[in-house]
Amino acid sequence: MAIERKDVEQIIRAVGGKDNIEAATHCVTRLRFALVDEDKVDKNLLESSDLVKGHFSSQGQFQVVIGPGLVDKVYDEMIAITGGSRSSKDEVKNAASKKQNPLQRAIKTLADIFIPILPAIVTSGLLLGINNILTGPDIFFAGRSLVEEYPQWTDIASIINLIANTAFTFLPALIGWSAVMRFGGSPLLGIVLGLILVHPDLLSAYGYAEASTKGTIPVWNLFGWEIEKIGYQGQVLPVLVSAYLLARIERFLDKRVMDSIKLLVVAPIALLVTGFLAFTIIGPVTFAIANAITSGLVHVFNTLPALGGLLYGGFYALLVVTGMHHTFLAVDVQLIGSEGGTFLWPMLALSNIAQGAAALAMMFILKDQKTKGLAATSSVSAFLGVTEPAIFGVNIRYKYPFIFGMIGSAIGGILLTLKSVLASSIGVGGIPGFLSIFPNQWGVFFIGMGIVLVVPFGLTLIYGKIAGRGQTEAAAETANREVVVEKVETADPVGTKPSAEHVASRNTVVITDNAVDVLEIHAPLTGQAVTLDKVPDPAFAEKQMGQGIAIEPQDGRVTAPFDAKVAHVIKSKHAVILEHATGVQILIHVGINTVSLKGSAFTSHVNIGDEVKAGQLLLEFDREAIRAAGLPLITPIIIPDGQEMIVGVEEEAPGAVTANRSVILKVRLSSYTD
Ligand SMILES: OC[C@H]1O[C@H](O[C@H]2O[C@H](CO)[C@@H](O)[C@H](O)[C@H]2O)[C@H](O)[C@@H](O)[C@@H]1O
């Protein structure tokens, strides 16, 4: 597609003009700006551009989704128009991060540390929920638990419990890994540091209160200085601060010590110094601070429970919008560690359901089939604990479902805090959330679930049907343009008309009926296939570029999923666009934000214009290097929107996939025989 100068000028005007652009770069799909003042962005003007598929602000960067193959042309034109200089990704990142205040940076850092360990603790929470069912009284039998009634199940429950609580018992090791990685040190040393803090020779933090009352806390005596020999199970702050120190010492030494003796010097000194400081100063001080913070929070919620419930329950969905919600994971974890349960997490689960219920109601209001479908699927996702598709895809666009979701969640929050409902762990949010609630409080929690299902659903339905009819129809058009992206022009670097050679390789297309062919797309990587909403990048997760699936890779190879022409290899080699004989284009984007590696972790085995055979190696990537840079490896495989020959895209069920064997997507084509 040719780029019109006037369209690019419109984007420049929409982002506040040339003078508002401090730095600009692009990745495979988006223009990334560091803007002087984001308030100057004219969103209506931006959204009215046919080139723009979406926009959002993240980590101080304003990102405008254009789409693969087109974005570089738009960028070139933009540079030509503004006369600005080309910035590197790092320059834009640095310029953008300068705009964040220290609090924003701290929040972001905390979220960056907790997001990678989320799957482990959610899994633990789910398993603990199973243990709760087996061991909780009054669930199946009055006053007795299942294992009391059937003692032969006792050890099964005990094994489940052991497996379940391992991630919590050794939580400092998980945090140590993630934090040291985030702070630029060796993740392995982070794990060791975390394990040091929960070594079995130490008095477990869980036994601290009792030992303190009995006066039996063991101590080390360092030349008369008595140090309590205690572990930091379930604690967050001690390992976070120690991890920061460890990474700083390691990096400091790494720059100064000769390569030949690095192994002997860097890690041993870094670990020894950090270990000593962790037990002598960091641990005791941060332990006390963490206890003071949690006691303060508990006190506030005990004194003004309804207000706490109203605010946290009501505004949790807003925290999700800002991305700040993951920061509260640290608070949940700390509350579980020091108080035995968290009163925040149950409200999270209800908030998820509330947004899901509001989105579900929209399914009965919307007329347009695509947005209706989006409302249905996104509500299921929210009921299972992931709300972004419902919030961004539906609720926030129409505003009132989002607000009614917040109202329902606030009422649910008040109920939970008044009744002091606690979660014993962080589990799967949404409806399965009840598994993580102490079973003796399920009754109240289920009433809360009823409230957050009925209130947002009912209010949204009534308002949508009666008062908001006109508004809904108008918004539907906008939503369609923004979310479902109807008029997306895809890249056409090599021409969309099938070549003669390509037509010869049409055997991958299955003829299913007279009008429609199905192109089955095999996995280009071996690993675990997941739905796009799991991708930690809204441009992919919200399908702003198109439908598809993502793979969590098991090895570092990307192969061609079908006979194809290489339409594009991104300069930094982390993404490739292939074109099938039918003209269908597919984007394979290895990892998230991997553009920042500037190709260092990637080897490309193909060039633009190459003809490749199914199974042929396209790219190789170094998984460790990508992980060490703190970047997710998850690889979206996208069918960019706007390809006129495509009637629909179906995703296969998530799960283990093998490169070139497993079908991951089925692309329905309008017949190209006519
Ligand atoms: O904090 C624990 C919960 O974390 C996830 O849910 C939260 O993050 C999601 C992704 O950003 C968001 O969609 C959801 O609204 C948040 O509650 C996870 O999905 C939950 O299962 C988990 O309990």
The ligand as an SDF file (V2000), in Angstrom:
LIG
                    3D

 23 24  0  0  0  0  0  0  0  0999 V2000
   -2.8820  -10.9530   41.0410 O   0  0  0  0  0  0  0  0  0  0  0  0
   -3.2220  -12.2650   40.8260 C   0  0  0  0  0  0  0  0  0  0  0  0
   -4.1010  -12.3900   39.6140 C   0  0  0  0  0  0  0  0  0  0  0  0
   -3.3300  -11.9710   38.5120 O   0  0  0  0  0  0  0  0  0  0  0  0
   -3.9840  -12.1040   37.2670 C   0  0  0  0  0  0  0  0  0  0  0  0
   -5.0850  -11.2400   37.2510 O   0  0  0  0  0  0  0  0  0  0  0  0
   -4.7730   -9.8880   37.2830 C   0  0  0  0  0  0  0  0  0  0  0  0
   -3.9810   -9.5840   36.1580 O   0  0  0  0  0  0  0  0  0  0  0  0
   -4.6280   -9.8680   34.9030 C   0  0  0  0  0  0  0  0  0  0  0  0
   -3.6360   -9.5910   33.7980 C   0  0  0  0  0  0  0  0  0  0  0  0
   -3.1570   -8.2900   33.8730 O   0  0  0  0  0  0  0  0  0  0  0  0
   -5.8920   -9.0070   34.7970 C   0  0  0  0  0  0  0  0  0  0  0  0
   -6.5570   -9.3460   33.6280 O   0  0  0  0  0  0  0  0  0  0  0  0
   -6.8170   -9.3170   35.9650 C   0  0  0  0  0  0  0  0  0  0  0  0
   -7.9200   -8.4270   35.9540 O   0  0  0  0  0  0  0  0  0  0  0  0
   -6.0700   -9.0940   37.2530 C   0  0  0  0  0  0  0  0  0  0  0  0
   -6.9010   -9.4840   38.3180 O   0  0  0  0  0  0  0  0  0  0  0  0
   -4.4830  -13.5040   37.0270 C   0  0  0  0  0  0  0  0  0  0  0  0
   -5.2370  -13.5770   35.8350 O   0  0  0  0  0  0  0  0  0  0  0  0
   -5.3510  -13.9590   38.1570 C   0  0  0  0  0  0  0  0  0  0  0  0
   -5.7050  -15.3120   37.9610 O   0  0  0  0  0  0  0  0  0  0  0  0
   -4.5550  -13.8150   39.4520 C   0  0  0  0  0  0  0  0  0  0  0  0
   -5.3830  -14.1140   40.5200 O   0  0  0  0  0  0  0  0  0  0  0  0
  1  2  1  0
  2  3  1  0
  3  4  1  0
  3 22  1  0
  4  5  1  0
  5  6  1  0
  5 18  1  0
  6  7  1  0
  7  8  1  0
  7 16  1  0
  8  9  1  0
  9 10  1  0
  9 12  1  0
 10 11  1  0
 12 13  1  0
 12 14  1  0
 14 15  1  0
 14 16  1  0
 16 17  1  0
 18 19  1  0
 18 20  1  0
 20 21  1  0
 20 22  1  0
 22 23  1  0
M  END
$$$$
